[in-house]
Amino acid sequence: MQSEDRTFQLAQKIWNYLCLNDEVKEADCMLVLGSHDVSVAERAADIYLEGLTPLIVFSGGFGYLTQDLWRVSEAETFAEIAIKRGVPESAILIENKSTNTGENVVFSMQLLKAHNIKPSSFILVHKPYMERRTYATFRNYHKEVPISVTSPQISMTDYFSSVDISYETFLSTLVGDLYRIRTYSSKGFQIPQDIPEDVWDACNELIALGYNKRIN
C-alpha cells in the first residue's frame, strides 16, 4: 500500500504539471485531438453547445490504443458522439489521417485551408494530461494565434477510474508524455517548456520503478 501511495503522489505531481487549466475563451474554431478517451468528444460537444465556437475539427486516425479497439477512426468516433450530444453535422469537419499530435495540427490546418476557412483563434481540446503538449505542439506551428487549451474537467483519480486502461499503462503514459515535453523540442516537434526539478525527479523515480513503456 505504501508503494502504491508513493506512485500515486509521483503521478499526481506530473499530472498537475501537464494540466494547464486554461479559461476557455470564445474562438473561431475548436480543434479536438483524437485518442481512446471519448470524454474528450463529450467535452468538445458541451463547449460547442455553450456557444463558444461555430466550428469543430475532429482530428485523428488510429493510435496505439485505438487501432485494435475501434472500427472507424478516432475523429469519426468523436464526431458521432458529438452529433448524438446535439452538435449539428454541418458544424463538423473530420480529419482522419493523423497519427500523432503534430499531424493533428498540420493536417487539420490543411483541411481548413482546403475549405477556405481561416480561423483567427482556436480552442484546443485533448485529454487532461495532454494539455501542455497540445499547447507546445500547436505553438510550434502557430506562434501568435490566440488559443485556449482544455480537457474533460476531472481529477486524476476520477479520470483513471473512468478509462479502460491498467494502472501500469496509465503511469507509463504520464511518464511518456512528460518525457516528450523534455525531448520533442530538440527534435523540432514542439516549443520548449520549463519543467520544474521536482516534476522531473518524479518522472525519473517512476522510470526507475519500471513505468517506462511509453518513452520514445
mmCIF file of the C-alpha atoms, coordinates in Angstrom:
data_MODEL
# 
_entry.id   MODEL 
# 
loop_
_atom_site.group_PDB 
_atom_site.id 
_atom_site.type_symbol 
_atom_site.label_atom_id 
_atom_site.label_alt_id 
_atom_site.label_comp_id 
_atom_site.label_asym_id 
_atom_site.label_entity_id 
_atom_site.label_seq_id 
_atom_site.pdbx_PDB_ins_code 
_atom_site.Cartn_x 
_atom_site.Cartn_y 
_atom_site.Cartn_z 
_atom_site.occupancy 
_atom_site.B_iso_or_equiv 
_atom_site.pdbx_formal_charge 
_atom_site.auth_seq_id 
_atom_site.auth_comp_id 
_atom_site.auth_asym_id 
_atom_site.auth_atom_id 
_atom_site.pdbx_PDB_model_num 
ATOM 1   C CA . MET A 1 1   ? 0.000   0.000  0.000   1.00 0.00 ? 1   MET A CA 1 
ATOM 2   C CA . GLN A 1 2   ? 2.835   2.395  0.856   1.00 0.00 ? 2   GLN A CA 1 
ATOM 3   C CA . SER A 1 3   ? 4.449   1.894  -2.575  1.00 0.00 ? 3   SER A CA 1 
ATOM 4   C CA . GLU A 1 4   ? 1.080   2.466  -4.283  1.00 0.00 ? 4   GLU A CA 1 
ATOM 5   C CA . ASP A 1 5   ? 0.651   5.700  -2.319  1.00 0.00 ? 5   ASP A CA 1 
ATOM 6   C CA . ARG A 1 6   ? 4.103   6.805  -3.452  1.00 0.00 ? 6   ARG A CA 1 
ATOM 7   C CA . THR A 1 7   ? 3.473   6.106  -7.135  1.00 0.00 ? 7   THR A CA 1 
ATOM 8   C CA . PHE A 1 8   ? 0.158   7.960  -6.865  1.00 0.00 ? 8   PHE A CA 1 
ATOM 9   C CA . GLN A 1 9   ? 1.900   11.011 -5.366  1.00 0.00 ? 9   GLN A CA 1 
ATOM 10  C CA . LEU A 1 10  ? 4.501   10.980 -8.131  1.00 0.00 ? 10  LEU A CA 1 
ATOM 11  C CA . ALA A 1 11  ? 1.838   10.627 -10.806 1.00 0.00 ? 11  ALA A CA 1 
ATOM 12  C CA . GLN A 1 12  ? -0.212  13.452 -9.295  1.00 0.00 ? 12  GLN A CA 1 
ATOM 13  C CA . LYS A 1 13  ? 2.786   15.777 -9.427  1.00 0.00 ? 13  LYS A CA 1 
ATOM 14  C CA . ILE A 1 14  ? 3.256   15.046 -13.142 1.00 0.00 ? 14  ILE A CA 1 
ATOM 15  C CA . TRP A 1 15  ? -0.496  15.319 -13.820 1.00 0.00 ? 15  TRP A CA 1 
ATOM 16  C CA . ASN A 1 16  ? -0.649  18.746 -12.145 1.00 0.00 ? 16  ASN A CA 1 
ATOM 17  C CA . TYR A 1 17  ? 2.194   19.988 -14.348 1.00 0.00 ? 17  TYR A CA 1 
ATOM 18  C CA . LEU A 1 18  ? 0.763   18.621 -17.587 1.00 0.00 ? 18  LEU A CA 1 
ATOM 19  C CA . CYS A 1 19  ? -2.684  20.172 -16.993 1.00 0.00 ? 19  CYS A CA 1 
ATOM 20  C CA . LEU A 1 20  ? -2.763  23.877 -17.897 1.00 0.00 ? 20  LEU A CA 1 
ATOM 21  C CA . ASN A 1 21  ? -6.224  24.735 -16.502 1.00 0.00 ? 21  ASN A CA 1 
ATOM 22  C CA . ASP A 1 22  ? -6.843  27.468 -19.074 1.00 0.00 ? 22  ASP A CA 1 
ATOM 23  C CA . GLU A 1 23  ? -10.020 29.514 -19.068 1.00 0.00 ? 23  GLU A CA 1 
ATOM 24  C CA . VAL A 1 24  ? -11.888 28.547 -22.231 1.00 0.00 ? 24  VAL A CA 1 
ATOM 25  C CA . LYS A 1 25  ? -12.388 31.612 -24.417 1.00 0.00 ? 25  LYS A CA 1 
ATOM 26  C CA . GLU A 1 26  ? -14.686 32.129 -27.379 1.00 0.00 ? 26  GLU A CA 1 
ATOM 27  C CA . ALA A 1 27  ? -12.922 31.236 -30.634 1.00 0.00 ? 27  ALA A CA 1 
ATOM 28  C CA . ASP A 1 28  ? -13.474 30.837 -34.358 1.00 0.00 ? 28  ASP A CA 1 
ATOM 29  C CA . CYS A 1 29  ? -12.717 27.123 -34.341 1.00 0.00 ? 29  CYS A CA 1 
ATOM 30  C CA . MET A 1 30  ? -12.291 24.218 -31.962 1.00 0.00 ? 30  MET A CA 1 
ATOM 31  C CA . LEU A 1 31  ? -9.639  21.597 -32.746 1.00 0.00 ? 31  LEU A CA 1 
ATOM 32  C CA . VAL A 1 32  ? -10.292 18.309 -30.964 1.00 0.00 ? 32  VAL A CA 1 
ATOM 33  C CA . LEU A 1 33  ? -7.408  15.844 -30.907 1.00 0.00 ? 33  LEU A CA 1 
ATOM 34  C CA . GLY A 1 34  ? -8.346  12.193 -31.039 1.00 0.00 ? 34  GLY A CA 1 
ATOM 35  C CA . SER A 1 35  ? -7.482  9.374  -28.627 1.00 0.00 ? 35  SER A CA 1 
ATOM 36  C CA . HIS A 1 36  ? -9.094  6.429  -26.856 1.00 0.00 ? 36  HIS A CA 1 
ATOM 37  C CA . ASP A 1 37  ? -10.818 8.808  -24.428 1.00 0.00 ? 37  ASP A CA 1 
ATOM 38  C CA . VAL A 1 38  ? -14.371 9.555  -25.601 1.00 0.00 ? 38  VAL A CA 1 
ATOM 39  C CA . SER A 1 39  ? -14.918 12.053 -22.773 1.00 0.00 ? 39  SER A CA 1 
ATOM 40  C CA . VAL A 1 40  ? -12.810 14.451 -24.868 1.00 0.00 ? 40  VAL A CA 1 
ATOM 41  C CA . ALA A 1 41  ? -15.538 14.391 -27.518 1.00 0.00 ? 41  ALA A CA 1 
ATOM 42  C CA . GLU A 1 42  ? -18.175 14.991 -24.862 1.00 0.00 ? 42  GLU A CA 1 
ATOM 43  C CA . ARG A 1 43  ? -16.218 17.966 -23.509 1.00 0.00 ? 43  ARG A CA 1 
ATOM 44  C CA . ALA A 1 44  ? -15.917 19.394 -27.026 1.00 0.00 ? 44  ALA A CA 1 
ATOM 45  C CA . ALA A 1 45  ? -19.636 18.991 -27.658 1.00 0.00 ? 45  ALA A CA 1 
ATOM 46  C CA . ASP A 1 46  ? -20.507 20.749 -24.405 1.00 0.00 ? 46  ASP A CA 1 
ATOM 47  C CA . ILE A 1 47  ? -18.244 23.685 -25.276 1.00 0.00 ? 47  ILE A CA 1 
ATOM 48  C CA . TYR A 1 48  ? -19.868 23.984 -28.702 1.00 0.00 ? 48  TYR A CA 1 
ATOM 49  C CA . LEU A 1 49  ? -23.347 23.851 -27.166 1.00 0.00 ? 49  LEU A CA 1 
ATOM 50  C CA . GLU A 1 50  ? -22.337 26.692 -24.837 1.00 0.00 ? 50  GLU A CA 1 
ATOM 51  C CA . GLY A 1 51  ? -21.920 28.816 -27.970 1.00 0.00 ? 51  GLY A CA 1 
ATOM 52  C CA . LEU A 1 52  ? -18.186 29.358 -27.633 1.00 0.00 ? 52  LEU A CA 1 
ATOM 53  C CA . THR A 1 53  ? -17.324 28.338 -31.214 1.00 0.00 ? 53  THR A CA 1 
ATOM 54  C CA . PRO A 1 54  ? -19.192 27.797 -34.506 1.00 0.00 ? 54  PRO A CA 1 
ATOM 55  C CA . LEU A 1 55  ? -16.951 25.042 -35.886 1.00 0.00 ? 55  LEU A CA 1 
ATOM 56  C CA . ILE A 1 56  ? -15.304 21.829 -34.684 1.00 0.00 ? 56  ILE A CA 1 
ATOM 57  C CA . VAL A 1 57  ? -12.473 19.952 -36.375 1.00 0.00 ? 57  VAL A CA 1 
ATOM 58  C CA . PHE A 1 58  ? -12.169 16.407 -35.066 1.00 0.00 ? 58  PHE A CA 1 
ATOM 59  C CA . SER A 1 59  ? -8.683  15.114 -35.810 1.00 0.00 ? 59  SER A CA 1 
ATOM 60  C CA . GLY A 1 60  ? -7.250  11.611 -35.528 1.00 0.00 ? 60  GLY A CA 1 
ATOM 61  C CA . GLY A 1 61  ? -6.790  8.376  -37.409 1.00 0.00 ? 61  GLY A CA 1 
ATOM 62  C CA . PHE A 1 62  ? -5.848  5.346  -35.326 1.00 0.00 ? 62  PHE A CA 1 
ATOM 63  C CA . GLY A 1 63  ? -3.388  5.290  -32.419 1.00 0.00 ? 63  GLY A CA 1 
ATOM 64  C CA . TYR A 1 64  ? -1.688  2.515  -30.499 1.00 0.00 ? 64  TYR A CA 1 
ATOM 65  C CA . LEU A 1 65  ? -4.706  2.123  -28.194 1.00 0.00 ? 65  LEU A CA 1 
ATOM 66  C CA . THR A 1 66  ? -7.473  2.517  -30.795 1.00 0.00 ? 66  THR A CA 1 
ATOM 67  C CA . GLN A 1 67  ? -6.161  0.578  -33.785 1.00 0.00 ? 67  GLN A CA 1 
ATOM 68  C CA . ASP A 1 68  ? -7.430  -2.689 -32.322 1.00 0.00 ? 68  ASP A CA 1 
ATOM 69  C CA . LEU A 1 69  ? -10.360 -1.142 -30.465 1.00 0.00 ? 69  LEU A CA 1 
ATOM 70  C CA . TRP A 1 70  ? -12.486 0.804  -32.957 1.00 0.00 ? 70  TRP A CA 1 
ATOM 71  C CA . ARG A 1 71  ? -13.721 0.083  -36.470 1.00 0.00 ? 71  ARG A CA 1 
ATOM 72  C CA . VAL A 1 72  ? -13.596 3.728  -37.552 1.00 0.00 ? 72  VAL A CA 1 
ATOM 73  C CA . SER A 1 73  ? -11.072 6.489  -36.900 1.00 0.00 ? 73  SER A CA 1 
ATOM 74  C CA . GLU A 1 74  ? -10.809 8.464  -33.688 1.00 0.00 ? 74  GLU A CA 1 
ATOM 75  C CA . ALA A 1 75  ? -12.077 11.575 -35.475 1.00 0.00 ? 75  ALA A CA 1 
ATOM 76  C CA . GLU A 1 76  ? -15.155 9.816  -36.838 1.00 0.00 ? 76  GLU A CA 1 
ATOM 77  C CA . THR A 1 77  ? -15.851 8.156  -33.491 1.00 0.00 ? 77  THR A CA 1 
ATOM 78  C CA . PHE A 1 78  ? -15.630 11.514 -31.720 1.00 0.00 ? 78  PHE A CA 1 
ATOM 79  C CA . ALA A 1 79  ? -17.873 13.164 -34.329 1.00 0.00 ? 79  ALA A CA 1 
ATOM 80  C CA . GLU A 1 80  ? -20.555 10.505 -33.831 1.00 0.00 ? 80  GLU A CA 1 
ATOM 81  C CA . ILE A 1 81  ? -20.505 11.173 -30.094 1.00 0.00 ? 81  ILE A CA 1 
ATOM 82  C CA . ALA A 1 82  ? -20.760 14.946 -30.585 1.00 0.00 ? 82  ALA A CA 1 
ATOM 83  C CA . ILE A 1 83  ? -23.667 14.608 -33.003 1.00 0.00 ? 83  ILE A CA 1 
ATOM 84  C CA . LYS A 1 84  ? -25.545 12.365 -30.558 1.00 0.00 ? 84  LYS A CA 1 
ATOM 85  C CA . ARG A 1 85  ? -24.934 15.036 -27.919 1.00 0.00 ? 85  ARG A CA 1 
ATOM 86  C CA . GLY A 1 86  ? -26.589 17.688 -30.098 1.00 0.00 ? 86  GLY A CA 1 
ATOM 87  C CA . VAL A 1 87  ? -23.854 19.190 -32.296 1.00 0.00 ? 87  VAL A CA 1 
ATOM 88  C CA . PRO A 1 88  ? -25.106 19.644 -35.879 1.00 0.00 ? 88  PRO A CA 1 
ATOM 89  C CA . GLU A 1 89  ? -23.189 17.696 -38.522 1.00 0.00 ? 89  GLU A CA 1 
ATOM 90  C CA . SER A 1 90  ? -22.861 20.936 -40.517 1.00 0.00 ? 90  SER A CA 1 
ATOM 91  C CA . ALA A 1 91  ? -20.619 22.349 -37.744 1.00 0.00 ? 91  ALA A CA 1 
ATOM 92  C CA . ILE A 1 92  ? -18.103 19.493 -38.003 1.00 0.00 ? 92  ILE A CA 1 
ATOM 93  C CA . LEU A 1 93  ? -15.069 18.804 -40.159 1.00 0.00 ? 93  LEU A CA 1 
ATOM 94  C CA . ILE A 1 94  ? -13.244 15.468 -39.931 1.00 0.00 ? 94  ILE A CA 1 
ATOM 95  C CA . GLU A 1 95  ? -9.513  14.898 -40.352 1.00 0.00 ? 95  GLU A CA 1 
ATOM 96  C CA . ASN A 1 96  ? -8.951  11.143 -40.092 1.00 0.00 ? 96  ASN A CA 1 
ATOM 97  C CA . LYS A 1 97  ? -5.379  10.540 -41.282 1.00 0.00 ? 97  LYS A CA 1 
ATOM 98  C CA . SER A 1 98  ? -3.176  11.911 -38.487 1.00 0.00 ? 98  SER A CA 1 
ATOM 99  C CA . THR A 1 99  ? -1.358  9.553  -36.133 1.00 0.00 ? 99  THR A CA 1 
ATOM 100 C CA . ASN A 1 100 ? 0.365   11.979 -33.733 1.00 0.00 ? 100 ASN A CA 1 
ATOM 101 C CA . THR A 1 101 ? -0.084  15.413 -32.198 1.00 0.00 ? 101 THR A CA 1 
ATOM 102 C CA . GLY A 1 102 ? 1.976   17.245 -34.812 1.00 0.00 ? 102 GLY A CA 1 
ATOM 103 C CA . GLU A 1 103 ? -0.027  15.679 -37.621 1.00 0.00 ? 103 GLU A CA 1 
ATOM 104 C CA . ASN A 1 104 ? -3.247  16.574 -35.778 1.00 0.00 ? 104 ASN A CA 1 
ATOM 105 C CA . VAL A 1 105 ? -2.259  20.227 -36.053 1.00 0.00 ? 105 VAL A CA 1 
ATOM 106 C CA . VAL A 1 106 ? -0.749  20.211 -39.539 1.00 0.00 ? 106 VAL A CA 1 
ATOM 107 C CA . PHE A 1 107 ? -3.397  18.064 -41.242 1.00 0.00 ? 107 PHE A CA 1 
ATOM 108 C CA . SER A 1 108 ? -6.248  19.965 -39.569 1.00 0.00 ? 108 SER A CA 1 
ATOM 109 C CA . MET A 1 109 ? -4.895  23.305 -40.740 1.00 0.00 ? 109 MET A CA 1 
ATOM 110 C CA . GLN A 1 110 ? -4.552  21.878 -44.248 1.00 0.00 ? 110 GLN A CA 1 
ATOM 111 C CA . LEU A 1 111 ? -8.167  20.725 -44.083 1.00 0.00 ? 111 LEU A CA 1 
ATOM 112 C CA . LEU A 1 112 ? -9.350  24.168 -43.017 1.00 0.00 ? 112 LEU A CA 1 
ATOM 113 C CA . LYS A 1 113 ? -7.362  25.755 -45.832 1.00 0.00 ? 113 LYS A CA 1 
ATOM 114 C CA . ALA A 1 114 ? -8.914  23.351 -48.338 1.00 0.00 ? 114 ALA A CA 1 
ATOM 115 C CA . HIS A 1 115 ? -12.334 24.579 -47.183 1.00 0.00 ? 115 HIS A CA 1 
ATOM 116 C CA . ASN A 1 116 ? -11.153 28.192 -47.442 1.00 0.00 ? 116 ASN A CA 1 
ATOM 117 C CA . ILE A 1 117 ? -11.618 28.668 -43.700 1.00 0.00 ? 117 ILE A CA 1 
ATOM 118 C CA . LYS A 1 118 ? -9.098  30.863 -41.898 1.00 0.00 ? 118 LYS A CA 1 
ATOM 119 C CA . PRO A 1 119 ? -9.777  30.882 -38.150 1.00 0.00 ? 119 PRO A CA 1 
ATOM 120 C CA . SER A 1 120 ? -8.115  33.650 -36.183 1.00 0.00 ? 120 SER A CA 1 
ATOM 121 C CA . SER A 1 121 ? -8.467  31.865 -32.822 1.00 0.00 ? 121 SER A CA 1 
ATOM 122 C CA . PHE A 1 122 ? -8.774  28.322 -31.517 1.00 0.00 ? 122 PHE A CA 1 
ATOM 123 C CA . ILE A 1 123 ? -9.953  26.223 -28.620 1.00 0.00 ? 123 ILE A CA 1 
ATOM 124 C CA . LEU A 1 124 ? -7.822  23.072 -28.368 1.00 0.00 ? 124 LEU A CA 1 
ATOM 125 C CA . VAL A 1 125 ? -9.327  20.021 -26.648 1.00 0.00 ? 125 VAL A CA 1 
ATOM 126 C CA . HIS A 1 126 ? -7.488  16.882 -25.586 1.00 0.00 ? 126 HIS A CA 1 
ATOM 127 C CA . LYS A 1 127 ? -7.047  14.592 -22.579 1.00 0.00 ? 127 LYS A CA 1 
ATOM 128 C CA . PRO A 1 128 ? -6.137  16.388 -19.307 1.00 0.00 ? 128 PRO A CA 1 
ATOM 129 C CA . TYR A 1 129 ? -2.529  15.200 -19.224 1.00 0.00 ? 129 TYR A CA 1 
ATOM 130 C CA . MET A 1 130 ? -2.104  16.149 -22.898 1.00 0.00 ? 130 MET A CA 1 
ATOM 131 C CA . GLU A 1 131 ? -2.938  19.824 -22.408 1.00 0.00 ? 131 GLU A CA 1 
ATOM 132 C CA . ARG A 1 132 ? 0.639   21.061 -22.128 1.00 0.00 ? 132 ARG A CA 1 
ATOM 133 C CA . ARG A 1 133 ? 1.956   19.010 -25.039 1.00 0.00 ? 133 ARG A CA 1 
ATOM 134 C CA . THR A 1 134 ? -1.007  20.075 -27.181 1.00 0.00 ? 134 THR A CA 1 
ATOM 135 C CA . TYR A 1 135 ? -0.181  23.704 -26.398 1.00 0.00 ? 135 TYR A CA 1 
ATOM 136 C CA . ALA A 1 136 ? 3.532   23.266 -27.079 1.00 0.00 ? 136 ALA A CA 1 
ATOM 137 C CA . THR A 1 137 ? 2.898   21.428 -30.351 1.00 0.00 ? 137 THR A CA 1 
ATOM 138 C CA . PHE A 1 138 ? 0.364   23.936 -31.677 1.00 0.00 ? 138 PHE A CA 1 
ATOM 139 C CA . ARG A 1 139 ? 2.653   26.829 -30.771 1.00 0.00 ? 139 ARG A CA 1 
ATOM 140 C CA . ASN A 1 140 ? 5.457   25.157 -32.720 1.00 0.00 ? 140 ASN A CA 1 
ATOM 141 C CA . TYR A 1 141 ? 3.487   25.796 -35.911 1.00 0.00 ? 141 TYR A CA 1 
ATOM 142 C CA . HIS A 1 142 ? 1.421   28.841 -34.993 1.00 0.00 ? 142 HIS A CA 1 
ATOM 143 C CA . LYS A 1 143 ? 3.194   31.296 -32.706 1.00 0.00 ? 143 LYS A CA 1 
ATOM 144 C CA . GLU A 1 144 ? 0.713   34.133 -32.452 1.00 0.00 ? 144 GLU A CA 1 
ATOM 145 C CA . VAL A 1 145 ? -2.785  32.678 -32.923 1.00 0.00 ? 145 VAL A CA 1 
ATOM 146 C CA . PRO A 1 146 ? -4.866  33.148 -29.739 1.00 0.00 ? 146 PRO A CA 1 
ATOM 147 C CA . ILE A 1 147 ? -5.660  29.779 -28.167 1.00 0.00 ? 147 ILE A CA 1 
ATOM 148 C CA . SER A 1 148 ? -7.074  28.252 -25.026 1.00 0.00 ? 148 SER A CA 1 
ATOM 149 C CA . VAL A 1 149 ? -6.450  24.620 -24.145 1.00 0.00 ? 149 VAL A CA 1 
ATOM 150 C CA . THR A 1 150 ? -8.937  22.481 -22.257 1.00 0.00 ? 150 THR A CA 1 
ATOM 151 C CA . SER A 1 151 ? -9.934  18.911 -21.480 1.00 0.00 ? 151 SER A CA 1 
ATOM 152 C CA . PRO A 1 152 ? -12.551 16.964 -19.513 1.00 0.00 ? 152 PRO A CA 1 
ATOM 153 C CA . GLN A 1 153 ? -12.865 18.642 -16.136 1.00 0.00 ? 153 GLN A CA 1 
ATOM 154 C CA . ILE A 1 154 ? -11.944 15.767 -13.877 1.00 0.00 ? 154 ILE A CA 1 
ATOM 155 C CA . SER A 1 155 ? -9.467  14.830 -11.149 1.00 0.00 ? 155 SER A CA 1 
ATOM 156 C CA . MET A 1 156 ? -6.679  12.341 -11.791 1.00 0.00 ? 156 MET A CA 1 
ATOM 157 C CA . THR A 1 157 ? -8.335  9.787  -9.518  1.00 0.00 ? 157 THR A CA 1 
ATOM 158 C CA . ASP A 1 158 ? -11.689 10.044 -11.263 1.00 0.00 ? 158 ASP A CA 1 
ATOM 159 C CA . TYR A 1 159 ? -10.041 10.140 -14.679 1.00 0.00 ? 159 TYR A CA 1 
ATOM 160 C CA . PHE A 1 160 ? -8.148  6.917  -14.135 1.00 0.00 ? 160 PHE A CA 1 
ATOM 161 C CA . SER A 1 161 ? -11.262 5.140  -12.850 1.00 0.00 ? 161 SER A CA 1 
ATOM 162 C CA . SER A 1 162 ? -13.192 6.269  -15.962 1.00 0.00 ? 162 SER A CA 1 
ATOM 163 C CA . VAL A 1 163 ? -10.813 4.954  -18.648 1.00 0.00 ? 163 VAL A CA 1 
ATOM 164 C CA . ASP A 1 164 ? -10.301 1.349  -19.620 1.00 0.00 ? 164 ASP A CA 1 
ATOM 165 C CA . ILE A 1 165 ? -6.535  1.070  -19.162 1.00 0.00 ? 165 ILE A CA 1 
ATOM 166 C CA . SER A 1 166 ? -4.426  -0.514 -16.443 1.00 0.00 ? 166 SER A CA 1 
ATOM 167 C CA . TYR A 1 167 ? -2.737  1.484  -13.691 1.00 0.00 ? 167 TYR A CA 1 
ATOM 168 C CA . GLU A 1 168 ? 0.641   0.475  -15.119 1.00 0.00 ? 168 GLU A CA 1 
ATOM 169 C CA . THR A 1 169 ? -0.319  1.724  -18.590 1.00 0.00 ? 169 THR A CA 1 
ATOM 170 C CA . PHE A 1 170 ? -1.658  4.949  -17.125 1.00 0.00 ? 170 PHE A CA 1 
ATOM 171 C CA . LEU A 1 171 ? 1.554   5.659  -15.220 1.00 0.00 ? 171 LEU A CA 1 
ATOM 172 C CA . SER A 1 172 ? 3.727   4.786  -18.222 1.00 0.00 ? 172 SER A CA 1 
ATOM 173 C CA . THR A 1 173 ? 1.601   7.103  -20.362 1.00 0.00 ? 173 THR A CA 1 
ATOM 174 C CA . LEU A 1 174 ? 2.043   10.017 -17.945 1.00 0.00 ? 174 LEU A CA 1 
ATOM 175 C CA . VAL A 1 175 ? 5.782   9.413  -17.876 1.00 0.00 ? 175 VAL A CA 1 
ATOM 176 C CA . GLY A 1 176 ? 5.908   9.177  -21.672 1.00 0.00 ? 176 GLY A CA 1 
ATOM 177 C CA . ASP A 1 177 ? 4.075   12.449 -22.185 1.00 0.00 ? 177 ASP A CA 1 
ATOM 178 C CA . LEU A 1 178 ? 6.325   14.305 -19.756 1.00 0.00 ? 178 LEU A CA 1 
ATOM 179 C CA . TYR A 1 179 ? 9.370   12.744 -21.404 1.00 0.00 ? 179 TYR A CA 1 
ATOM 180 C CA . ARG A 1 180 ? 8.175   14.070 -24.775 1.00 0.00 ? 180 ARG A CA 1 
ATOM 181 C CA . ILE A 1 181 ? 7.803   17.541 -23.282 1.00 0.00 ? 181 ILE A CA 1 
ATOM 182 C CA . ARG A 1 182 ? 11.504  17.294 -22.402 1.00 0.00 ? 182 ARG A CA 1 
ATOM 183 C CA . THR A 1 183 ? 12.786  15.818 -25.674 1.00 0.00 ? 183 THR A CA 1 
ATOM 184 C CA . TYR A 1 184 ? 10.483  16.834 -28.506 1.00 0.00 ? 184 TYR A CA 1 
ATOM 185 C CA . SER A 1 185 ? 11.529  20.489 -28.652 1.00 0.00 ? 185 SER A CA 1 
ATOM 186 C CA . SER A 1 186 ? 15.070  19.468 -29.646 1.00 0.00 ? 186 SER A CA 1 
ATOM 187 C CA . LYS A 1 187 ? 13.557  17.394 -32.450 1.00 0.00 ? 187 LYS A CA 1 
ATOM 188 C CA . GLY A 1 188 ? 11.565  20.353 -33.759 1.00 0.00 ? 188 GLY A CA 1 
ATOM 189 C CA . PHE A 1 189 ? 8.204   18.876 -32.772 1.00 0.00 ? 189 PHE A CA 1 
ATOM 190 C CA . GLN A 1 190 ? 7.155   21.490 -30.208 1.00 0.00 ? 190 GLN A CA 1 
ATOM 191 C CA . ILE A 1 191 ? 8.297   24.624 -28.424 1.00 0.00 ? 191 ILE A CA 1 
ATOM 192 C CA . PRO A 1 192 ? 10.368  24.198 -25.216 1.00 0.00 ? 192 PRO A CA 1 
ATOM 193 C CA . GLN A 1 193 ? 8.615   24.062 -21.849 1.00 0.00 ? 193 GLN A CA 1 
ATOM 194 C CA . ASP A 1 194 ? 10.273  24.589 -18.476 1.00 0.00 ? 194 ASP A CA 1 
ATOM 195 C CA . ILE A 1 195 ? 9.934   21.513 -16.290 1.00 0.00 ? 195 ILE A CA 1 
ATOM 196 C CA . PRO A 1 196 ? 10.322  22.088 -12.533 1.00 0.00 ? 196 PRO A CA 1 
ATOM 197 C CA . GLU A 1 197 ? 13.028  19.957 -10.966 1.00 0.00 ? 197 GLU A CA 1 
ATOM 198 C CA . ASP A 1 198 ? 10.649  18.161 -8.625  1.00 0.00 ? 198 ASP A CA 1 
ATOM 199 C CA . VAL A 1 199 ? 8.410   17.181 -11.541 1.00 0.00 ? 199 VAL A CA 1 
ATOM 200 C CA . TRP A 1 200 ? 11.351  15.752 -13.490 1.00 0.00 ? 200 TRP A CA 1 
ATOM 201 C CA . ASP A 1 201 ? 12.537  13.945 -10.354 1.00 0.00 ? 201 ASP A CA 1 
ATOM 202 C CA . ALA A 1 202 ? 9.088   12.351 -10.083 1.00 0.00 ? 202 ALA A CA 1 
ATOM 203 C CA . CYS A 1 203 ? 9.372   11.221 -13.686 1.00 0.00 ? 203 CYS A CA 1 
ATOM 204 C CA . ASN A 1 204 ? 12.777  9.640  -13.108 1.00 0.00 ? 204 ASN A CA 1 
ATOM 205 C CA . GLU A 1 205 ? 11.564  7.879  -9.995  1.00 0.00 ? 205 GLU A CA 1 
ATOM 206 C CA . LEU A 1 206 ? 8.648   6.328  -11.894 1.00 0.00 ? 206 LEU A CA 1 
ATOM 207 C CA . ILE A 1 207 ? 11.015  5.300  -14.693 1.00 0.00 ? 207 ILE A CA 1 
ATOM 208 C CA . ALA A 1 208 ? 13.240  3.585  -12.134 1.00 0.00 ? 208 ALA A CA 1 
ATOM 209 C CA . LEU A 1 209 ? 10.175  1.738  -10.850 1.00 0.00 ? 209 LEU A CA 1 
ATOM 210 C CA . GLY A 1 210 ? 9.564   0.354  -14.343 1.00 0.00 ? 210 GLY A CA 1 
ATOM 211 C CA . TYR A 1 211 ? 6.936   2.722  -15.722 1.00 0.00 ? 211 TYR A CA 1 
ATOM 212 C CA . ASN A 1 212 ? 8.857   3.345  -18.912 1.00 0.00 ? 212 ASN A CA 1 
ATOM 213 C CA . LYS A 1 213 ? 6.851   1.554  -21.604 1.00 0.00 ? 213 LYS A CA 1 
ATOM 214 C CA . ARG A 1 214 ? 5.802   4.774  -23.386 1.00 0.00 ? 214 ARG A CA 1 
ATOM 215 C CA . ILE A 1 215 ? 9.177   6.502  -23.617 1.00 0.00 ? 215 ILE A CA 1 
ATOM 216 C CA . ASN A 1 216 ? 10.042  7.130  -27.259 1.00 0.00 ? 216 ASN A CA 1 
# 
